[in-house]
Amino acid sequence: ASGFTARNNTKAGTRASDDDDYRASSAHARLGYQLSARQSFHVNLLSQHSNAGYDASVSSKFDDRSIHDLDTVSAAWVAQWLEAWRSTVTVGQSTSRYETRPAAYFTRTEVRNGSWANQFSWGEHTVRATLEGREDRLKNTSVPADRDVQRAGALGLGYDWQGQDVSVQTSVREDHHSAFGEHVTGSGGAAYDLSAQWRVRGSWGTSFRAPTLYQRFSDYGQPNLRPE
């Protein structure tokens, strides 16, 4: 895209007075293989690239560029072990690279994650159990060696009930974060069919989200950030 100038008080004749263009491209691929009637394997690949212009100052004499690359790969194994038991094992890795030119700044974030999700269903009842793990690494010259990695794990349990006119869903989750300790969250919801055309729903829940290493320790971060 040809873009527009990001400054409204630029000086004539400077690079800051021209339009700031934007270029982006992406590619995605998904491969799957049916191992058996009850088991399948899938691989997902994603690559994104963006290069955007911006004005670092009102009198800039050069074109400033913001360059971002994201590459992810994930694999999933889905198995229907029994009529009532279905499980999914997922592993993945993503790499995010961000840099600016000609003012040299570079940062690289690597994320590895895995999960084991299980669902048990019989009649009107469904029980869900999930284990998750994640590791983040930040490569940046301004980040101390003892702060360039953080790890998190979680256990989630859920129960669903589907009646003729009423359905109920509940869940509880415990997160353990290497920097912020343990946090327990949960949710609950219910729905009632007043008629074939009308349904009433209600839900309540809490959640936990920790700031990333980039948000805390990069040149643009704030180390005192607390979780949401």
N, C-alpha and C positions, 0 to 999 in steps of 0.2 A: 504494500500500500504506500502511496506517495506521502501520506501523512499531512501534518500541519506543524507550524512552529509552536514549541511548548512555552515560549516566552512572549509576553505582550509588551515588554519594555526593552526590546533589543536595540542595539546600536547598528545603524545602517552600515553595510559593507562587511559585517562580521558573519561568521558561520551561524551564530545564534539567530540570525534573522531569516534563515532558510527553513524549508519544510523538513521535519524530522520523519524519515521514512521508517517502515517496519516490514521485515521479511520473516516468514515462518514456514516451516515444512514439518511433516510428520509421516511416519510409516508404522503400520501395525500388522502383525501376522499372528494367526492362531492355528496351531496344529493339534489334531486329536487322533487318538487310536483306541479302538474298542478292544480291550484285552480279552474280554469274555462277555457273556450275556449280562453279567452283573458288575463288571468292572471296566473303567475307562481311564484314560490318561490324557491330559491336555497340557500344552505349553503355549504361553502368550508372550509375545515380544512387542515392545513399543519403543520407538525412538522419536524424539521431538527436538527441533532446533529453532531458535528465534534470534534475530539480530535487529535491535531497535536503536534508532537514533534519539538522542536527548541533548539538551543544552545545559552544560554544567554551570555556565555563567552567562550574564547578559552580553558580555563582550568576547565570547569564545571565538578563537581564531582557527579552530579545527572542529571536525565532526566527532562528537562523543558517541560511543557505541556501547550498548548493553547486550551481552551475548550470553544466552542460556542454552544448555544442552541437557536433555534428560533421556536416560536409557534404562529400561526396566525389562526384567525377564522373570517369569513365574511359571511354576508347574503345579498341577493338581492331580491327585489320584482319588477317584471317586469309586467307592465300593458299596454294594448292597449285600452285606454279609448275610442277613436274614430278612424275611419279609418285614420284620419290625425294626431292623437296625440298618441304618445308612451312615457311612462315615466319609469324610473328605479330609485328606492331608494336603496342605498347600505350603510350598516354600517359594521364596522370591528374593530378589535383590534389585535395588535401584541405585543409580548413580546420577547425581545432579551437579553440574558444573556451571559456575557463574563467573563472568569476568567483565571488566570494563576496559575500554581503550579510548584514547591513548594513555589516559591515567591508569596505571597498572594496578589492578586489584583482581585477585583470584581466590575463589573458595570452592571446595569440593565436599559434597555430602554423600556418604554411602550408608544405605539402609539395608539390613538383612532381616527378614521376618519369616516366621513359620507358624502354622496353626494346625490343630487336629480337632475337627468338628464332628460331633456325633448326634444323631437324631434317632430316638426310639419312639415308635408309634404303635398304638394298639387301640382300636375302637375310637372313642372320642378323645383320647388322651395322647399327648405328645410331650416328651421330655427331651431337652436339648442340653448338651454339655460340650464346652469348648475350652481348649488350652491354647494360649498364644504366647509367642516370644518375639522380641524385637531388639536389634542392636543398631545404634546410630554412631557414625564416626564422622567427624568434621576435620577436614584438612585445610588449615589456614595459618599463615605465619604468625598471626596475632593470638592464636589460641594456645594456652599452656599445655604441655604434654599430659598433665594429670586431669585435663578437662576436655579432651578430644573424643571421649567415648561415653555413652550412656546406654543402659540396658533396661528393659522392661519386660514383665511377664504378667499374664492374667489368666484367671479361671472364671468362666461364666457358666451359669446354670439357668435353665428356663423351663417353664411348664405352660402348656396350652391345653385348653379344654374347649371343645366345640359341641354344643348341644343343639337341639332343634331350632331354638330361637335365640339362644344366648351363647356367646363365646367369651372366653377369659384368657388373658395372656399375662404372665408374670416372669420376671427375670431378676437375677442378682449377679453381680460381678465384683471380683476383687482384683485390683491392680497393684502390682509391686514395682516401684520405680527406683532405680539405683540412686537417684538424686533426691527424690521426694517421698520415699517411703510407701506405705500401704494406704489404699483408698478403696472403700466399698461403696458401690453405687447400685441402683436398682430401678425397676420400672414395673408398672402394672396398668392393665387396661381391660376394658370390657365393652361389649357391644350387644345391643338387643334389637331384634327385628320387630318393629311395631306392626308391619304388614309386608306384603310382597314388594312394595315400592319404597318403604321408609325404614331406615336403620338409625339408631342412636348410638354414638360412640363416646367414650370418655377414657382418658389416659393420664398418667402422671409418671415422671421419671427424673432421675438425676444422672449426671455424667462426670467424667474426669478427663481432662486433657492437659498434658504437660507441655511447656514450651520446648521448642527444638534447640539443639546446640547452636544453630545459626542465630536464632532469636536471642540467645543468651550471650554467646561469646564471640561472635563475629565483630568486625569493625562497626557494624550498624546495630549491634545487639545491646541488651541490657542484662547484666549478670544477675540482677536482683529480681527478675521476673518470677512470679509464682504460678502454680498451675491454675487452670480454670476448672 
